[in-house]
Amino acid sequence: MRSATPPLSLALPKRRRVPSISIAQARLTSGLILFAFCLTHFSNHILGIFLVGTMEEWRDVLMMPWRIIPGQILLYGAFLTHLFLALRTLFKRRTMRMPVGQWVQVAAGLSIPLLLIGHVTSVRVAGSLFDAEIGYPKVLLDQWVNDPSVAMQMSALVLIVWTHACLGLYFWLRRYVWYGRFRVAFVAAALLFPSLVLAGYFASGSETVNRVHANPKLAAEIVRESGLTPADVKELRDLRIDLILIYLGLLGAAFGARAARNIIATWRNPLIVEYASGRTVRALAGSSILEVSRANGIPHAAICGGQGRCSTCRIAVISADRPLPKPGSQEASTLRRIGVGPDVRLACQFRPRGRIGVQRLVIEANEAQDSAFAAPVRGREMDLTVMVVDLRRSSRLAQEKLPYDVLYIIDRFLNAVRIAVRDSGGYLVCTTGDGAVAIFGFDVNMRRAARGALRAADAIWASVDRMNTELEADLPWPLGFGVGIAAGPCIVGHRSIDIGSAINFVGDAGNIAARLEEASKQIGAPVVVTEAVAASAGLAAAGADRRTLELRDRLVPVDVQVFTRHGALSEAVAPLE
């Protein structure tokens, strides 16, 4: 039973006329600015494949945006903002437990300044303090001739910066359904680009070494043209050491302040979290629910990495012994965007106090499939969008292929369904053999529920197309599937079974969706959607075939939209992103 928590404590703050910039938005924006700088700077390195002179000729063109005053303000502001927010996040973390990908991103990000300080002082700072002209000939001479170990450090820096940037982009983009369609292209670009950068860097370094060996006077000429004196070089070296010590001091201060904060928190009233699964844990005061879950080994989805952007970590507040903190600007913005009720919060942003009961709304993939996705309600009537999915001719496939091969194909298909449903904001109710049932609309309005179901159908179709391409040599015929989507009022709750808790729902929408899935086989159309769902989603179905179907065991015909081509569905769904 939910406690009588004052409604005001759960209400979202009203819109401001001038929207504020959230921490997550500032982190993303500053990161994108730095990424843009890296693209231009690294692109200049690629030209080293040809000649050092080519790099030097294009340097003014590619780096021009970052040399003018507005560009410099933007670049340095983005760097300081990104660094400050990284230290702030490090301090605010109650636990250092996080997925491996986030650990790699954090470790790479914290190591970048250590490797970057020397390069910045010898190029940017030298040019500003001593009016020196530091071009590629001088940089390559220092790194490949005077101290080759620096060249190895810069090569490592390229890989570390690129890894950090790509992980950041991945955590940002993977919440979008369209990302899956371009994932292979993104991965290919992520691997090819740094390879070209290092190829250009090594080629230009080799050219510099060969030129110096062929002309011993060349090194002295390059140094003289730069305008730096030995005293200037010594001053820059001392400055580099000072900056490294300052950065290490900031890191130490962040870790030290965090440790002191945690020690103090252990003496204060702890946070007690009661999960709907029956588990109760104690945590440091000020922890977010996502941090509590991770610190106690409780799987908790968070596609965006806990930045408050994707909503997959959302929870329902079941009970609380005191008023809850209001959502911050980032959390409020995301909650408004998905249209949830007042008792839904983002676990990564929600930092309650006292004793609180919560229900996770999206369960991680490594949890039992039978428990699927947990529901935030018990015995409640609500409007839902229901999707029924089935893999075609799986029984016939079992006669043509070995059992293990058939099991692999079915498992891969159902996993694609699970991912599509999860990424589209739905809940996988159950899987039976080669089919599945999913529902949309627990914590969003009907418009978003309908759109989520359509996006999931589009993603499932794309996954089956990829499977047919990848397994073409092993399949006796292309895989087919059927999807039926309907909507209407349902009674939703939990049913207790031996291995856990599962969703149980009863409603005519489920029966219609199942009949539509059957009809899709008869009419040869993979996706069949009721007109009511299409209207709720605002579907621009120019490529759909509108029909009225007589369904088995139903007295009244149903108006539907039928999709026989994947391209038609994708075009209709694209504007709904």
C-alpha positions in Angstrom: 0.0 0.0 0.0 1.4 3.4 -0.9 1.9 5.9 1.8 0.3 9.2 1.9 3.2 11.1 0.5 2.2 14.7 -0.3 1.5 15.0 -4.0 3.6 18.2 -4.2 6.7 16.2 -3.5 6.2 14.1 -6.6 5.0 16.9 -9.0 7.2 18.0 -11.8 8.3 21.6 -11.8 6.4 23.9 -14.1 8.1 24.8 -17.4 10.2 27.9 -17.3 10.0 30.4 -20.1 13.7 30.4 -20.4 14.8 26.7 -20.1 17.9 26.1 -18.0 20.8 24.0 -19.2 21.0 20.8 -17.2 24.2 19.1 -16.1 23.7 16.3 -18.7 23.1 18.8 -21.4 26.2 20.8 -20.5 28.3 17.6 -20.5 26.9 16.5 -23.8 27.3 19.9 -25.5 30.9 20.4 -24.2 31.7 16.8 -25.3 30.4 17.4 -28.8 32.4 20.6 -29.1 35.6 18.8 -28.1 34.7 15.9 -30.4 34.4 18.4 -33.3 37.8 19.8 -32.5 39.3 16.3 -32.4 37.8 15.5 -35.8 39.4 18.6 -37.4 42.7 18.1 -35.7 42.9 14.4 -36.4 41.8 14.9 -40.0 44.9 17.1 -40.4 47.0 14.2 -39.1 45.6 11.9 -41.8 47.2 14.2 -44.4 50.5 13.1 -43.1 50.1 10.0 -45.3 51.0 12.3 -48.2 53.6 14.8 -46.9 54.4 17.0 -43.9 54.1 19.9 -46.2 50.5 18.9 -47.0 49.7 18.8 -43.3 51.1 22.2 -42.9 49.3 23.7 -45.9 45.9 22.4 -44.6 46.5 23.3 -41.0 45.3 26.9 -41.3 42.2 25.7 -43.1 41.2 22.9 -40.8 42.1 24.6 -37.6 40.9 28.1 -38.5 37.6 27.8 -36.6 39.6 27.1 -33.4 42.1 30.0 -33.9 39.6 32.9 -34.0 38.6 34.4 -30.7 35.0 32.9 -30.6 36.4 29.5 -31.5 39.0 29.6 -28.8 36.5 30.7 -26.2 34.2 27.8 -27.2 37.0 25.3 -27.2 38.6 26.2 -23.9 35.2 26.8 -22.3 34.1 23.3 -23.4 37.3 21.7 -22.1 37.0 23.4 -18.6 33.3 22.6 -18.4 33.9 18.9 -19.3 36.7 18.6 -16.9 34.8 20.3 -14.1 31.7 18.1 -14.6 33.9 15.0 -14.7 35.4 15.9 -11.3 31.9 16.9 -10.0 30.5 13.5 -11.1 33.5 11.7 -9.5 32.8 13.5 -6.2 29.0 12.9 -6.3 29.3 9.1 -6.9 28.4 7.1 -3.8 29.8 4.0 -5.3 32.4 3.3 -8.0 30.6 0.2 -9.2 29.6 0.7 -12.8 29.4 -1.2 -16.1 32.8 -2.0 -17.7 32.1 0.4 -20.6 31.6 3.3 -18.2 34.7 2.3 -16.3 36.8 2.4 -19.5 35.2 5.8 -20.4 36.0 7.3 -17.0 39.5 5.9 -16.9 40.2 7.2 -20.4 38.8 10.6 -19.6 40.8 11.1 -16.4 44.1 10.1 -18.2 43.7 12.4 -21.1 44.8 15.6 -19.3 48.0 13.9 -18.1 49.0 13.0 -21.6 47.7 16.2 -23.1 49.3 18.8 -20.9 52.8 18.4 -22.4 51.5 18.7 -25.9 49.4 21.8 -25.1 52.3 23.6 -23.4 54.8 22.9 -26.2 52.4 24.1 -28.9 49.5 26.3 -27.8 51.1 27.8 -24.7 54.5 28.3 -26.4 52.8 30.2 -29.2 50.8 32.4 -26.8 53.6 33.2 -24.2 56.6 33.5 -26.5 54.9 34.4 -29.8 56.6 31.3 -31.3 55.6 29.7 -34.6 55.0 26.1 -33.7 54.1 24.2 -36.9 54.1 20.5 -37.8 57.9 20.5 -38.6 58.8 21.6 -35.0 56.2 19.3 -33.4 57.3 16.3 -35.3 61.0 17.1 -34.7 60.4 17.2 -30.9 58.3 14.0 -30.9 60.1 11.8 -33.4 63.7 12.9 -33.3 64.4 14.6 -30.0 62.3 12.3 -27.8 60.7 9.3 -29.6 58.9 8.3 -26.4 56.7 11.3 -26.8 55.6 10.0 -30.2 54.4 6.8 -28.4 52.6 8.9 -25.8 50.9 10.9 -28.5 49.9 7.7 -30.3 48.4 6.4 -27.1 46.7 9.8 -26.6 44.9 9.5 -30.0 43.5 6.1 -29.1 42.5 7.1 -25.6 40.8 10.3 -26.7 39.0 8.4 -29.5 37.9 5.6 -27.2 36.5 8.1 -24.7 34.7 10.0 -27.4 33.2 6.9 -29.1 32.0 5.5 -25.8 30.3 8.9 -25.0 28.6 8.9 -28.4 27.5 5.3 -27.9 26.0 6.0 -24.5 24.2 9.0 -26.0 23.0 7.4 -29.3 22.1 3.8 -28.3 18.8 4.9 -26.8 17.5 5.9 -30.2 15.8 3.2 -32.3 17.5 4.4 -35.5 20.9 3.8 -34.1 20.6 0.1 -34.6 20.3 0.6 -38.4 23.6 2.4 -38.6 25.5 0.6 -35.9 27.7 -1.3 -38.3 28.6 1.8 -40.2 29.4 3.6 -36.9 31.6 0.8 -35.7 33.4 0.7 -39.1 34.0 4.5 -38.9 35.2 4.2 -35.3 37.8 1.7 -36.3 38.9 3.2 -39.6 39.3 6.8 -38.6 41.9 6.4 -35.8 43.8 3.9 -38.1 44.1 6.6 -40.7 45.1 9.2 -38.1 47.9 7.0 -36.8 49.0 6.1 -40.3 49.3 9.8 -41.2 51.1 10.5 -37.9 53.6 7.6 -38.3 54.2 8.5 -42.0 54.9 12.1 -41.2 57.2 11.1 -38.3 59.1 8.7 -40.6 59.5 11.5 -43.2 60.8 13.9 -40.5 63.4 11.4 -39.2 64.6 10.7 -42.8 64.9 14.3 -43.6 66.9 15.1 -40.4 69.2 12.2 -41.1 69.7 13.3 -44.7 70.4 17.0 -43.6 71.9 17.3 -40.1 71.4 21.1 -40.2 67.7 20.8 -40.7 66.9 20.3 -37.0 68.7 23.6 -36.0 66.9 25.4 -38.8 63.5 24.2 -37.6 64.2 25.3 -34.0 65.5 28.7 -35.2 62.4 29.3 -37.3 60.1 28.5 -34.3 61.6 31.4 -32.4 62.0 29.4 -29.1 65.1 29.9 -27.0 66.6 27.3 -24.5 65.3 29.5 -21.7 61.8 29.4 -23.2 62.0 25.6 -23.4 63.0 25.3 -19.8 60.1 27.6 -18.7 57.7 25.5 -20.7 59.0 22.4 -19.1 58.5 23.8 -15.6 55.1 25.0 -16.5 54.2 21.5 -17.7 55.2 20.0 -14.4 53.2 22.6 -12.5 50.1 21.9 -14.6 50.4 18.2 -14.1 50.8 18.6 -10.3 47.7 20.9 -10.3 45.7 18.4 -12.1 46.8 15.5 -9.9 45.9 17.8 -6.9 42.4 18.3 -8.3 42.0 14.5 -8.8 43.2 13.9 -5.3 40.9 16.6 -3.9 37.9 15.0 -5.6 38.7 11.5 -4.3 39.6 12.8 -0.9 36.4 14.9 -0.6 34.4 12.0 -1.8 35.9 9.7 0.9 35.3 12.3 3.6 31.7 12.7 2.4 31.1 9.0 2.6 32.6 8.7 6.1 30.3 11.5 7.3 27.3 9.9 5.5 27.8 6.7 7.5 27.0 8.6 10.7 23.9 10.1 9.3 20.5 8.5 8.8 21.1 5.9 6.1 18.9 5.5 3.0 16.8 2.3 3.1 15.4 1.1 -0.2 12.7 -1.5 -0.4 12.5 -3.1 -3.8 9.2 -4.6 -5.0 11.0 -7.9 -5.5 11.2 -8.1 -1.7 14.8 -7.1 -1.2 15.7 -4.3 1.2 19.1 -2.6 1.3 20.8 0.1 3.2 22.8 2.8 1.5 24.7 6.0 2.1 22.5 9.1 2.5 22.4 11.0 -0.8 22.8 8.0 -3.1 20.8 7.7 -6.2 18.6 4.7 -6.6 20.7 3.6 -9.6 23.9 3.8 -7.4 22.1 1.7 -4.7 21.2 -1.0 -7.2 24.7 -1.2 -8.7 26.4 -1.2 -5.3 24.2 -4.1 -4.2 24.5 -6.1 -7.4 20.9 -5.5 -8.4 20.7 -5.3 -12.3 19.3 -2.0 -13.3 18.9 -0.8 -16.9 20.5 2.5 -17.8 21.2 2.8 -21.5 22.5 6.4 -21.4 25.0 5.5 -18.6 23.0 7.3 -15.9 22.9 10.7 -17.5 19.2 11.2 -17.2 18.5 11.1 -21.0 17.1 7.7 -21.9 14.5 6.9 -19.1 15.4 3.2 -19.1 16.3 3.4 -15.4 12.9 4.7 -14.5 11.2 3.4 -11.4 7.8 3.8 -9.7 7.7 5.1 -6.2 5.6 2.7 -4.1 6.0 4.2 -0.7 8.0 6.9 1.1 8.2 8.0 4.8 8.9 11.6 3.9 8.4 14.2 1.1 10.5 13.4 -1.9 12.9 15.8 -3.6 11.6 17.5 -6.7 13.1 16.4 -10.1 15.9 18.5 -11.4 15.7 20.2 -14.8 17.2 17.2 -16.7 15.0 14.6 -14.9 11.9 16.8 -15.3 12.6 17.3 -19.0 13.0 13.5 -19.7 9.9 12.7 -17.6 7.8 15.2 -19.5 9.1 13.9 -22.8 8.0 10.3 -22.1 4.7 11.5 -20.6 4.8 9.5 -17.3 2.6 9.7 -14.3 3.6 11.6 -11.1 4.9 8.5 -9.3 7.6 7.7 -11.9 11.2 8.9 -11.4 14.6 8.4 -13.0 16.7 6.2 -10.8 19.9 7.8 -11.9 18.8 11.3 -10.8 16.5 10.4 -7.9 18.2 10.8 -4.5 15.6 10.3 -1.8 16.2 10.1 2.0 14.8 7.9 4.7 12.9 4.7 3.8 11.4 4.3 0.3 9.8 1.6 -1.7 10.5 1.4 -5.4 9.6 -0.8 -8.4 12.0 -1.1 -11.3 10.1 -0.6 -14.6 12.7 -1.9 -17.0 14.6 -5.1 -16.1 18.1 -5.9 -17.4 18.5 -8.5 -20.1 20.5 -10.9 -17.9 17.6 -11.4 -15.5 15.3 -14.3 -15.9 13.3 -14.1 -19.1 10.2 -15.4 -17.4 10.0 -12.4 -15.2 10.3 -10.2 -18.3 9.8 -6.6 -17.5 8.3 -5.8 -14.1 5.0 -3.8 -14.0 4.7 -0.8 -11.7 1.1 -1.6 -10.8 -1.0 -4.4 -9.3 -4.6 -5.1 -10.4 -5.2 -1.8 -12.2 -7.2 -0.9 -15.3 -5.3 1.0 -18.0 -5.2 1.6 -21.7 -2.4 -0.5 -23.3 -1.0 -1.1 -26.8 -0.4 -4.9 -27.2 2.0 -6.4 -29.7 2.0 -10.1 -30.6 5.1 -11.5 -32.5 5.7 -14.9 -34.1 8.5 -16.5 -36.1 7.1 -18.1 -39.2 7.6 -21.8 -40.2 9.8 -22.7 -37.2 8.3 -26.2 -37.0 9.2 -26.8 -40.6 12.6 -25.4 -39.9 13.1 -28.0 -37.2 12.7 -30.7 -39.8 15.4 -29.1 -42.0 18.0 -28.1 -39.5 19.7 -29.6 -36.5 17.9 -28.9 -33.1 20.8 -26.7 -31.9 20.7 -24.7 -35.1 17.0 -24.1 -34.7 17.4 -23.2 -31.1 20.0 -20.6 -32.0 17.8 -19.0 -34.7 14.8 -18.8 -32.4 16.9 -17.5 -29.5 18.4 -14.8 -31.7 15.0 -13.8 -33.0 13.5 -13.6 -29.5 16.5 -11.6 -28.3 16.0 -9.2 -31.2 12.3 -8.8 -30.1 13.4 -8.2 -26.5 15.8 -5.5 -27.5 13.4 -3.8 -29.8 10.7 -3.8 -27.1 13.0 -2.5 -24.5 14.5 0.2 -26.6 11.0 1.4 -27.7 9.8 1.8 -24.1 7.7 -1.4 -23.8 7.6 -4.5 -21.5 8.0 -8.0 -22.7 5.2 -10.0 -21.0 6.2 -13.5 -22.1 7.8 -15.7 -24.7 6.2 -19.0 -25.8 8.2 -21.1 -28.2 9.0 -18.9 -31.1 6.6 -16.0 -30.2 6.3 -13.2 -27.8 3.8 -10.8 -26.3 4.8 -7.2 -25.4 2.8 -4.3 -24.0 3.3 -0.5 -24.2 1.7 2.2 -22.1 2.5 1.4 -18.5 4.1 4.7 -17.8 3.4 6.7 -21.0 0.3 8.0 -22.7 -1.5 6.2 -25.5 0.2 8.3 -28.3 3.7 7.3 -27.1 2.6 3.7 -26.4 1.4 3.4 -30.0 4.5 5.0 -31.4 6.7 2.7 -29.3 4.9 -0.4 -30.6 5.4 0.7 -34.2 9.0 1.5 -33.6 9.5 -1.9 -32.1 7.9 -3.6 -35.1 10.2 -1.6 -37.4 13.2 -2.7 -35.4 12.2 -6.3 -35.4 11.8 -6.2 -39.2 15.3 -4.7 -39.5 16.7 -7.4 -37.2 15.1 -10.2 -39.3 16.5 -8.7 -42.5 19.9 -8.7 -40.9 19.5 -12.3 -39.8 18.5 -13.4 -43.3 21.6 -11.6 -44.8 24.0 -13.1 -42.2 22.6 -16.6 -42.2 21.7 -16.8 -45.9 24.0 -19.7 -46.5 22.6 -21.7 -43.6 18.9 -21.1 -44.1 16.7 -23.3 -46.3 14.5 -20.2 -46.9 14.4 -16.6 -45.7 13.0 -16.2 -42.2 9.5 -14.7 -41.9 7.6 -13.3 -39.0 4.2 -11.8 -38.2 3.3 -8.9 -35.9 -0.2 -7.8 -34.8 -0.7 -4.6 -32.9 -3.9 -3.5 -31.2 -4.9 -1.2 -28.3 -7.6 -0.9 -25.7 -8.4 -1.1 -21.9 -6.8 -3.9 -20.0 -6.6 -5.2 -16.4 -3.0 -5.5 -15.4 -1.4 -7.1 -12.4 1.2 -9.6 -11.1 0.8 -13.3 -10.9 3.0 -15.3 -8.5 4.9 -18.3 -10.0 7.6 -20.5 -8.6 10.5 -18.7 -10.1 9.4 -15.1 -9.5 6.8 -12.6 -10.5 5.4 -12.0 -14.0 2.9 -9.7 -15.5 -0.6 -10.8 -16.1 -3.0 -8.8 -18.2 -6.5 -9.4 -19.5 -8.1 -7.4 -22.2 -9.6 -7.5 -25.7 -6.6 -5.7 -27.1 -4.5 -8.9 -26.5 -7.1 -11.1 -28.3 -7.2 -8.7 -31.3 -3.5 -8.5 -31.5 -3.2 -12.3 -31.5 -5.8 -12.5 -34.3 -4.1 -9.9 -36.3 -0.8 -11.8 -36.1 -2.7 -14.9 -37.4 -4.2 -12.8 -40.2 -0.8 -11.4 -41.2 0.2 -15.0 -42.2 -2.9 -15.4 -44.3 -2.6 -12.1 -46.2 1.2 -12.3 -46.5 2.0 -9.1 -44.6 4.5 -9.1 -41.8 2.9 -6.2 -39.8 -0.8 -5.6 -39.3 -1.9 -2.6 -37.1 -5.4 -1.5 -36.2 -6.5 1.9 -37.5 -7.0 3.0 -33.9 -3.3 2.4 -33.1 -2.2 4.1 -36.3 -4.4 7.1 -35.5 -3.1 7.3 -31.9 0.5 7.4 -33.2 -0.3 9.9 -35.9 1.1 7.4 -38.4 1.8 8.8 -41.9 1.1 5.5 -43.6 1.3 6.4 -47.3 2.8 3.0 -48.0 0.2 1.0 -46.0 -2.6 -1.0 -47.4 -5.9 -0.2 -45.5 -8.2 -3.1 -45.2 -11.2 -4.3 -43.1 -10.5 -7.8 -41.8 -12.9 -10.5 -40.5 -11.1 -12.0 -37.6 -11.6 -15.5 -36.1 -14.0 -15.5 -33.1 -15.0 -11.9 -33.6 -18.4 -10.6 -34.6 -17.3 -7.1 -35.7 -14.8 -6.6 -38.5 -11.6 -4.6 -37.7 -10.1 -1.8 -39.8 -6.4 -2.2 -40.1 -3.3 -0.9 -41.9 -1.2 -3.7 -43.5 2.5 -3.3 -44.3 4.0 -5.7 -46.9 7.3 -3.8 -47.3 9.8 -2.9 -44.6 10.6 0.4 -46.4 6.9 1.5 -46.2 6.9 0.9 -42.4 10.2 2.6 -41.9 9.1 5.7 -43.8 5.9 5.8 -41.8 7.7 5.4 -38.5 10.6 7.8 -39.2 8.6 11.0 -38.5 7.6 9.5 -35.1 11.2 9.5 -33.8 
